[in-house]
Amino acid sequence: MTVAEIIERKLGEAFSPTRLDIVDDSHRHAGHAGARPQGESHFTVDIVSEAFTGKSRVDRQRLVYDILAEELKSDIHALALKTLTPDEDTEA
């Protein structure tokens, strides 16, 4: 299972998102410190979930980091997050 697939599975199970977009940005960081030769180290994740309703941006990101704690210790070097509620997603 790829790192992107693990992210998708874990966030899908934890947040039942209405939208989940995962982009592997590793190719843009090839040769940089923290970049793995095989890639799959830098990700951008946009997630929309009711679970974020009433929570601050920081609290939302902490929830995601908690779910991906194991991957952040080993596989993921950088993770850019956009965490929205469904209402916020329709406003954008």
Contacts in CASP RR format, 6 or more apart in sequence:
PFRMAT RR
TARGET T0000
AUTHOR 0000-0000-0000
METHOD contacts of the structure
MODEL  1
MTVAEIIERKLGEAFSPTRLDIVDDSHRHAGHAGARPQGESHFTVDIVSE
AFTGKSRVDRQRLVYDILAEELKSDIHALALKTLTPDEDTEA
1 9 0 8 1.000
2 40 0 8 1.000
3 24 0 8 1.000
3 40 0 8 1.000
3 41 0 8 1.000
3 43 0 8 1.000
3 71 0 8 1.000
3 75 0 8 1.000
3 76 0 8 1.000
4 22 0 8 1.000
4 24 0 8 1.000
4 40 0 8 1.000
4 43 0 8 1.000
6 71 0 8 1.000
6 75 0 8 1.000
7 22 0 8 1.000
7 43 0 8 1.000
7 45 0 8 1.000
7 68 0 8 1.000
7 71 0 8 1.000
7 76 0 8 1.000
8 20 0 8 1.000
8 22 0 8 1.000
10 67 0 8 1.000
10 68 0 8 1.000
10 71 0 8 1.000
11 17 0 8 1.000
11 20 0 8 1.000
11 45 0 8 1.000
11 47 0 8 1.000
11 64 0 8 1.000
11 67 0 8 1.000
11 68 0 8 1.000
12 20 0 8 1.000
14 51 0 8 1.000
14 63 0 8 1.000
14 67 0 8 1.000
15 47 0 8 1.000
15 49 0 8 1.000
15 51 0 8 1.000
15 52 0 8 1.000
15 63 0 8 1.000
15 67 0 8 1.000
16 49 0 8 1.000
16 50 0 8 1.000
16 51 0 8 1.000
17 47 0 8 1.000
17 48 0 8 1.000
17 49 0 8 1.000
18 48 0 8 1.000
18 49 0 8 1.000
18 50 0 8 1.000
18 86 0 8 1.000
18 89 0 8 1.000
19 46 0 8 1.000
19 47 0 8 1.000
19 48 0 8 1.000
19 89 0 8 1.000
20 45 0 8 1.000
20 46 0 8 1.000
20 47 0 8 1.000
20 48 0 8 1.000
21 44 0 8 1.000
21 45 0 8 1.000
21 46 0 8 1.000
21 47 0 8 1.000
22 43 0 8 1.000
22 44 0 8 1.000
22 45 0 8 1.000
23 43 0 8 1.000
23 44 0 8 1.000
23 45 0 8 1.000
24 39 0 8 1.000
24 40 0 8 1.000
24 42 0 8 1.000
24 43 0 8 1.000
25 42 0 8 1.000
25 43 0 8 1.000
25 44 0 8 1.000
25 78 0 8 1.000
25 80 0 8 1.000
26 35 0 8 1.000
26 36 0 8 1.000
26 39 0 8 1.000
26 40 0 8 1.000
26 41 0 8 1.000
26 42 0 8 1.000
26 43 0 8 1.000
27 39 0 8 1.000
28 42 0 8 1.000
29 35 0 8 1.000
29 41 0 8 1.000
29 42 0 8 1.000
29 77 0 8 1.000
29 78 0 8 1.000
30 39 0 8 1.000
34 41 0 8 1.000
34 77 0 8 1.000
35 41 0 8 1.000
35 42 0 8 1.000
35 77 0 8 1.000
36 75 0 8 1.000
36 77 0 8 1.000
40 75 0 8 1.000
41 75 0 8 1.000
41 76 0 8 1.000
41 77 0 8 1.000
41 78 0 8 1.000
42 76 0 8 1.000
42 77 0 8 1.000
42 78 0 8 1.000
42 79 0 8 1.000
43 76 0 8 1.000
43 78 0 8 1.000
43 79 0 8 1.000
43 80 0 8 1.000
44 79 0 8 1.000
44 80 0 8 1.000
44 81 0 8 1.000
44 82 0 8 1.000
45 64 0 8 1.000
45 79 0 8 1.000
45 80 0 8 1.000
45 81 0 8 1.000
45 82 0 8 1.000
46 81 0 8 1.000
46 82 0 8 1.000
46 84 0 8 1.000
47 64 0 8 1.000
47 81 0 8 1.000
47 82 0 8 1.000
47 83 0 8 1.000
47 84 0 8 1.000
48 84 0 8 1.000
48 85 0 8 1.000
48 86 0 8 1.000
48 88 0 8 1.000
48 89 0 8 1.000
49 83 0 8 1.000
49 84 0 8 1.000
49 85 0 8 1.000
49 86 0 8 1.000
50 85 0 8 1.000
50 86 0 8 1.000
51 63 0 8 1.000
52 60 0 8 1.000
52 63 0 8 1.000
52 83 0 8 1.000
52 84 0 8 1.000
52 85 0 8 1.000
53 85 0 8 1.000
53 87 0 8 1.000
54 85 0 8 1.000
55 63 0 8 1.000
57 83 0 8 1.000
60 81 0 8 1.000
60 83 0 8 1.000
61 81 0 8 1.000
61 83 0 8 1.000
63 83 0 8 1.000
64 79 0 8 1.000
64 81 0 8 1.000
64 83 0 8 1.000
65 72 0 8 1.000
65 79 0 8 1.000
68 76 0 8 1.000
68 79 0 8 1.000
72 79 0 8 1.000
84 92 0 8 1.000
END
